[in-house]
């Protein structure tokens, strides 16, 4: 797939049918990292077959984890015999730098083996993404860390680690996951206050408890972990990816399509459906299936006092930042205006220049805010040539292209492949016209 670096997207098709969301990318990266906490076999199913997950699995393989691919989306992991010298190798450092999720290996490694190396992580170019929450939390558990400027890497070491009270200064999802994983094998009690409570973290905690961990407060912002001597193996299924579900809601709205999202599970979506409803996008449930009916038009709902609607991201159970770009694209064809406020990352709105080139009416106020004046379908977006800057913006541009007049070209689709499994094949099955090409 690597040689095909662009999409040719023919717009204007009306889609229909059912689609099953992939396993959640962000959860998969956490629970796969957690296999390092036990020498026993851990089986994980519904793993999305995407670039970032494959890179993390390759890292574990290099560390000596015995990995069996049971099926396309199911793996067994056994971290019995580990090659810890590989951590300091140039090969590990180069590979770990390519995936931001590799930072979540720090907690398991320091807890079970007492040391870890970590390069400055890569990932999306969406602004500064500090790892202070990770390092400060592990430091409070007794780990010492050093940063080697020459090698651009961190070293963590720890003997005599013990539980501690940790008040996080940032509600970091991956930071919370890292500290939780480390605390499970550290003597004493660890309390994490101001913890992230995203479904990903909840799923990780449930898996760890099945392995023998003692974690209380799951789903809240205060987690209490009693350290245990060892964890056992388990079986775990990754939840459906609610970011992909939200992307499909936006896709249906923009292409005037009726799409059924199978196995969406209402309890896992939080306020996502209601935020789309604020844009006038209807959804309805049939058991665990979410149906987005065909709509010729949708109207943005102002606030009760009549003032302009503002949609902003916030830590869970607030609206996820990963869907802000999708919401922005959907708003371009709504009736009405909305202010989009991306609070958590300062570079995530910079893709709007591509939408403006497509004919959207957007005022980029600053790196965090954009005002969208909906076209109300009075004017379709037009096809252009563009480049995907990050995972979520990439899919947002793909949705825009599918709704546009003409054939668009999207380059750097590696970014999209990092987070969405075979997105072209799956959408083509609904009636889209997406061709993977080499340009």
Phi and psi in degrees as a GROMACS rama.xvg file:
@    title "Ramachandran Plot"
@    xaxis  label "Phi"
@    yaxis  label "Psi"
@TYPE xy
-63.002  -30.1422  UNK-2
-73.63  -21.0341  UNK-3
-93.0141  100.875  UNK-4
-105.939  6.77402  UNK-5
-143.687  157.717  UNK-6
-111  136.412  UNK-7
-100.907  121.082  UNK-8
-120.287  115.366  UNK-9
-89.3324  117.782  UNK-10
-85.2954  172.636  UNK-11
93.5569  -6.29136  UNK-12
-79.2943  140.828  UNK-13
-93.4758  127.09  UNK-14
-94.6277  161.56  UNK-15
-162.101  155.849  UNK-16
121.915  -168.245  UNK-17
-113.743  147.219  UNK-18
-139.899  140.791  UNK-19
-100.486  124.885  UNK-20
-67.2328  145.814  UNK-21
-70.7134  170.305  UNK-22
-65.445  151.309  UNK-23
-67.5409  120.371  UNK-24
-55.8657  -50.709  UNK-25
-67.01  -34.4622  UNK-26
-69.6328  -42.7219  UNK-27
-57.0282  -42.6143  UNK-28
-62.6902  -34.5974  UNK-29
-72.9342  -51.091  UNK-30
-70.2826  -29.2967  UNK-31
-68.9103  -37.5673  UNK-32
-62.3321  -34.3141  UNK-33
-68.8512  -14.9209  UNK-34
-64.7962  -19.4491  UNK-35
-70.1349  -12.0817  UNK-36
-78.901  -10.296  UNK-37
-139.896  146.534  UNK-38
-81.854  -5.22092  UNK-39
-89.4957  166.271  UNK-40
-73.8446  133.773  UNK-41
-121.865  125.755  UNK-42
-108.606  125.263  UNK-43
-123.027  127.101  UNK-44
-115.272  169.567  UNK-45
59.3375  35.8608  UNK-46
-80.6513  125.533  UNK-47
-67.8337  136.527  UNK-48
-89.0658  77.9419  UNK-49
-128.569  165.065  UNK-50
-58.569  -49.1807  UNK-51
-61.5981  -39.2599  UNK-52
-67.707  -42.8307  UNK-53
-62.907  -37.044  UNK-54
-64.8045  -41.2215  UNK-55
-66.3287  -41.138  UNK-56
-62.9202  -38.6646  UNK-57
-62.7236  -38.4475  UNK-58
-61.4237  -44.8463  UNK-59
-63.8987  -38.5199  UNK-60
-61.2791  -42.4238  UNK-61
-62.6727  -29.8584  UNK-62
-78.2849  -6.05095  UNK-63
103.931  3.21292  UNK-64
-68.2256  129.702  UNK-65
-79.7692  119.913  UNK-66
-123.068  130.357  UNK-67
-121.19  127.026  UNK-68
-88.0632  103.101  UNK-69
-72.9621  -40.5937  UNK-70
-153.318  -175.86  UNK-71
-55.8424  -34.9804  UNK-72
-121.852  23.4668  UNK-73
-141.282  134.228  UNK-74
-136.442  152.8  UNK-75
-114.34  141.564  UNK-76
-125.901  137.777  UNK-77
-139.18  103.285  UNK-78
-94.6317  60.4863  UNK-79
-85.1474  -53.7938  UNK-80
-111.205  114.771  UNK-81
-111.493  143.48  UNK-82
-101.941  85.8862  UNK-83
-71.9919  -20.0578  UNK-84
-64.0353  -25.5508  UNK-85
-63.0149  -26.5736  UNK-86
-57.4912  -37.2979  UNK-87
-89.6082  -0.504515  UNK-88
-76.2374  154.346  UNK-89
-62.859  -34.254  UNK-90
-63.1282  -46.8905  UNK-91
-63.591  -44.7664  UNK-92
-61.8144  -40.897  UNK-93
-67.0161  -41.6733  UNK-94
-72.74  -39.5013  UNK-95
-65.949  -28.8217  UNK-96
-69.4025  -20.9224  UNK-97
-82.3214  -9.7834  UNK-98
-135.766  123.057  UNK-99
-65.0066  -30.8922  UNK-100
-61.4744  -16.3927  UNK-101
-64.693  -17.7096  UNK-102
-62.1987  -23.9883  UNK-103
-79.8167  2.63278  UNK-104
-81.2011  -16.4352  UNK-105
-59.2158  -51.1343  UNK-106
-59.3965  -53.4808  UNK-107
-59.7927  -40.7549  UNK-108
-67.3238  -44.1172  UNK-109
-68.7801  -33.5281  UNK-110
-72.9548  -42.0985  UNK-111
-90.8321  -33.1815  UNK-112
-118.609  -9.43852  UNK-113
82.483  4.60156  UNK-114
-157.453  157.372  UNK-115
-161.464  145.966  UNK-116
-116.145  147.185  UNK-117
-152.332  121.866  UNK-118
-76.81  164.382  UNK-119
-57.7861  121.844  UNK-120
-73.8261  154.832  UNK-121
-96.3744  -136.595  UNK-122
107.774  -153.548  UNK-123
-67.1499  144.692  UNK-124
-93.2003  75.1683  UNK-125
-122.883  25.3585  UNK-126
111.294  179.308  UNK-127
-65.1632  133.75  UNK-128
-133.707  87.2778  UNK-129
-66.5799  152.512  UNK-130
-111.551  20.0009  UNK-131
-57.4348  -38.8043  UNK-132
-60.228  -37.4131  UNK-133
-67.3171  -54.68  UNK-134
-66.5051  -42.1093  UNK-135
-65.2134  -39.7735  UNK-136
-64.8391  -45.5219  UNK-137
-66.8729  -33.3397  UNK-138
-63.6111  -38.3605  UNK-139
-69.0904  -19.6178  UNK-140
-85.291  -2.08243  UNK-141
111.422  0.861156  UNK-142
-82.0293  140.484  UNK-143
-102.064  141.871  UNK-144
-133.961  149.118  UNK-145
-131.974  148.588  UNK-146
-114.579  122.01  UNK-147
-94.4527  104.81  UNK-148
-64.6102  -35.901  UNK-149
-63.954  -41.1153  UNK-150
-94.5522  -7.05252  UNK-151
57.7037  45.3638  UNK-152
-143.958  158.525  UNK-153
-102.969  145.865  UNK-154
-121.705  132.986  UNK-155
-120.652  136.256  UNK-156
-138.697  149.509  UNK-157
-159.942  122.932  UNK-158
-122.176  140.535  UNK-159
71.7231  33.6918  UNK-160
-62.9751  147.589  UNK-161
-151.715  159.026  UNK-162
-61.2268  155.897  UNK-163
-155.523  166.432  UNK-164
-91.145  124.596  UNK-165
-124.335  118.111  UNK-166
-103.207  107.939  UNK-167
-75.7819  131.327  UNK-168
-83.7499  -6.95643  UNK-169
-140.288  134.109  UNK-170
-81.732  79.8184  UNK-171
-96.1781  124.677  UNK-172
-66.1245  -52.9489  UNK-173
-70.072  -32.2287  UNK-174
-63.9392  -43.7896  UNK-175
-60.3  -46.1223  UNK-176
-59.4225  -42.691  UNK-177
-62.5784  -45.3698  UNK-178
-68.0812  -40.1901  UNK-179
-59.7918  -47.0125  UNK-180
-61.7999  -42.872  UNK-181
-64.3647  -42.222  UNK-182
-66.7424  -23.4233  UNK-183
-62.6137  -29.7112  UNK-184
-109.237  9.37324  UNK-185
-100.644  134.976  UNK-186
-59.1794  144.025  UNK-187
92.4889  -173.875  UNK-188
-103.472  133.792  UNK-189
-115.313  129.576  UNK-190
-115.34  125.477  UNK-191
-111.448  112.667  UNK-192
-106.446  147.092  UNK-193
67.1946  31.5442  UNK-194
-73.1971  150.848  UNK-195
-69.2515  142.735  UNK-196
-122.252  23.9113  UNK-197
-54.5485  151.951  UNK-198
-53.634  -30.452  UNK-199
-60.0897  -45.8539  UNK-200
-66.9129  -39.2453  UNK-201
-60.1636  -43.973  UNK-202
-63.2236  -43.0201  UNK-203
-59.0999  -45.9591  UNK-204
-63.2845  -39.9657  UNK-205
-64.1183  -41.1912  UNK-206
-63.2595  -44.8188  UNK-207
-62.5526  -39.5204  UNK-208
-63.7804  -35.9748  UNK-209
-65.8113  -25.1874  UNK-210
-83.7548  -5.35159  UNK-211
112.094  1.96126  UNK-212
-70.7275  163.414  UNK-213
-123.847  87.5313  UNK-214
-117.196  128.421  UNK-215
-121.238  155.758  UNK-216
89.79  17.5883  UNK-217
-59.4478  130.358  UNK-218
94.8606  -6.85097  UNK-219
-110.53  177.783  UNK-220
-95.258  13.5822  UNK-221
-131.412  107.339  UNK-222
-107.628  137.259  UNK-223
-120.48  125.185  UNK-224
-122.761  122.718  UNK-225
-95.2449  119.829  UNK-226
-65.156  144.89  UNK-227
-121.797  165.711  UNK-228
-74.1946  -34.8629  UNK-229
-157.123  156.132  UNK-230
-115.363  151.259  UNK-231
-104.873  177.178  UNK-232
-76.2253  171.787  UNK-233
-164.898  177.767  UNK-234
-121.665  140.444  UNK-235
-145.61  142.237  UNK-236
-114.96  127.862  UNK-237
-72.5212  137.925  UNK-238
-70.4088  159.556  UNK-239
-61.4317  145.872  UNK-240
-79.3875  107.113  UNK-241
-71.3783  -16.6313  UNK-242
-70.7115  -41.3854  UNK-243
-67.5908  -38.1272  UNK-244
-59.1118  -46.7522  UNK-245
-61.7033  -36.1075  UNK-246
-63.8087  -39.2392  UNK-247
-70.6326  -33.4299  UNK-248
-60.4829  -46.9643  UNK-249
-63.1107  -38.9507  UNK-250
-61.9853  -44.9282  UNK-251
-60.993  -44.1567  UNK-252
-62.79  -45.6576  UNK-253
-69.3914  -30.0867  UNK-254
-101.607  9.92864  UNK-255
53.3777  44.5499  UNK-256
-113.753  154.739  UNK-257
-101.259  119.493  UNK-258
-129.011  136.61  UNK-259
-103.164  123.481  UNK-260
-100.482  105.472  UNK-261
-77.3137  147.719  UNK-262
54.0714  47.3276  UNK-263
-85.2649  -31.8438  UNK-264
59.9681  102.441  UNK-265
-58.962  -38.7079  UNK-266
-63.7418  -22.6005  UNK-267
-88.8577  -5.31132  UNK-268
-96.4238  -11.9669  UNK-269
57.5177  -132.616  UNK-270
-91.5909  8.23536  UNK-271
-56.4013  -50.1676  UNK-272
-60.9091  -36.9703  UNK-273
-70.4672  -30.3633  UNK-274
-67.5609  -41.2295  UNK-275
-64.0655  -35.9163  UNK-276
-63.229  -31.4724  UNK-277
-62.8658  -25.2462  UNK-278
-87.6031  -2.5035  UNK-279
92.497  6.85693  UNK-280
-86.0083  118.41  UNK-281
-85.6048  147.511  UNK-282
-141.647  155.395  UNK-283
-147.009  156.221  UNK-284
-107.123  140.66  UNK-285
-129.153  89.7025  UNK-286
67.1091  -123.239  UNK-287
-95.3017  5.68577  UNK-288
-96.2411  133.549  UNK-289
-101.018  121.871  UNK-290
-106.693  126.379  UNK-291
-104.822  105.088  UNK-292
-71.9289  158.298  UNK-293
-67.5653  130.826  UNK-294
-131.472  125.412  UNK-295
-72.3426  -28.9518  UNK-296
-151.084  157.773  UNK-297
-144.041  142.02  UNK-298
-114.243  128.921  UNK-299
-66.8702  132.697  UNK-300
-92.0764  116.426  UNK-301
-70.6653  169.869  UNK-302
-63.9442  163.783  UNK-303
-56.3304  -34.9104  UNK-304
-82.2209  3.32794  UNK-305
92.1487  -4.67895  UNK-306
-75.5209  162.476  UNK-307
-63.2912  138.511  UNK-308
-66.1557  137.671  UNK-309
-119.451  130.55  UNK-310
-117.168  126.706  UNK-311
-137.289  158.222  UNK-312
-90.7589  155.943  UNK-313
-160.761  158.514  UNK-314
-57.8763  150.03  UNK-315
-54.4881  136.468  UNK-316
-88.6074  19.603  UNK-317
-71.562  -176.983  UNK-318
-77.9688  129.757  UNK-319
-66.4693  136.84  UNK-320
-63.6533  -22.312  UNK-321
-69.2755  -11.6433  UNK-322
-110.823  2.72495  UNK-323
-61.0114  -41.9137  UNK-324
-67.2962  -33.6029  UNK-325
-66.3175  -46.1064  UNK-326
-57.8678  -41.5376  UNK-327
-62.3306  -44.8078  UNK-328
-63.1024  -45.6197  UNK-329
-59.8266  -37.2179  UNK-330
-64.4819  -24.1317  UNK-331
-64.0055  -24.4802  UNK-332
-111.594  10.3207  UNK-333
-79.7152  168.657  UNK-334
-96.1548  116.953  UNK-335
119.694  -175.988  UNK-336
-126.805  154.178  UNK-337
-149.52  145.85  UNK-338
-99.4883  121.533  UNK-339
-98.8354  123.043  UNK-340
-119.262  103.395  UNK-341
-92.0635  98.3786  UNK-342
-83.1365  -28.1103  UNK-343
-92.1231  -22.3887  UNK-344
-136.113  132.632  UNK-345
-89.2586  -2.47642  UNK-346
-119.414  9.76293  UNK-347
-81.4231  -12.2837  UNK-348
-97.4609  1.65103  UNK-349
-72.0693  -6.00053  UNK-350
-79.7501  -7.00455  UNK-351
-66.6452  -18.3128  UNK-352
-62.4053  -31.8968  UNK-353
-66.7971  -41.0906  UNK-354
-66.4684  -37.261  UNK-355
-63.0048  -41.6647  UNK-356
-61.8375  -27.329  UNK-357
-82.4916  -5.06233  UNK-358
108.356  1.80985  UNK-359
-69.8045  150.285  UNK-360
-102.636  99.5318  UNK-361
-134.957  134.34  UNK-362
-109.619  113.747  UNK-363
-83.5889  104.639  UNK-364
-72.2133  -42.0539  UNK-365
-166.89  -177.777  UNK-366
-59.3445  -16.1195  UNK-367
-110.274  -15.0344  UNK-368
-132.763  139.135  UNK-369
-139.452  135.467  UNK-370
-99.5983  125.176  UNK-371
-108.124  124.887  UNK-372
-102.748  105.622  UNK-373
-62.5641  139.219  UNK-374
-83.0983  -13.4257  UNK-375
58.755  27.9366  UNK-376
63.4426  12.8025  UNK-377
-71.6831  -18.8966  UNK-378
-147.639  118.427  UNK-379
-70.9418  152.925  UNK-380
-65.3369  153.962  UNK-381
-110.446  150.952  UNK-382
-70.5448  142.108  UNK-383
-144.517  176.433  UNK-384
-100.077  131.339  UNK-385
-149.382  171.857  UNK-386
-127.712  137.667  UNK-387
-80.8942  119.371  UNK-388
-84.2151  -28.6702  UNK-389
-155.53  176.629  UNK-390
-57.8798  -55.4888  UNK-391
-72.2344  -40.1497  UNK-392
-64.1339  -35.4123  UNK-393
-59.9055  -45.9832  UNK-394
-70.4609  -34.1018  UNK-395
-61.7104  -41.8939  UNK-396
-68.4174  -33.9891  UNK-397
-63.4257  -43.0245  UNK-398
-62.8723  -42.8985  UNK-399
-60.7811  -42.6955  UNK-400
-65.0092  -37.1752  UNK-401
-67.3134  -23.9912  UNK-402
-94.4399  -7.22095  UNK-403
-85.6262  164.211  UNK-404
-83.2577  126.017  UNK-405
99.7572  -170.42  UNK-406
-111.972  119.586  UNK-407
-97.6299  157.508  UNK-408
-120.656  128.646  UNK-409
-117.794  118.986  UNK-410
-94.2611  170.757  UNK-411
58.9651  41.2484  UNK-412
-72.4425  -4.13391  UNK-413
-53.1055  -37.0636  UNK-414
-61.5327  -40.5568  UNK-415
-68.247  -41.744  UNK-416
-63.5129  -22.5076  UNK-417
-63.1465  -28.9049  UNK-418
-123.291  -11.2094  UNK-419
-129.232  122.563  UNK-420
-78.1631  119.667  UNK-421
43.8301  46.9863  UNK-422
-60.846  -35.2478  UNK-423
-66.8872  -45.7176  UNK-424
-63.1928  -43.3267  UNK-425
-69.9447  -38.2142  UNK-426
-75.67  -32.7322  UNK-427
-62.6937  -31.2364  UNK-428
-66.196  -19.6418  UNK-429
-91.468  -5.07216  UNK-430
113.71  4.33539  UNK-431
-74.3566  163.936  UNK-432
-124.771  88.5082  UNK-433
-122.321  123.985  UNK-434
-115.903  130.931  UNK-435
-88.5214  119.433  UNK-436
-129.595  164.369  UNK-437
-109.102  116.964  UNK-438
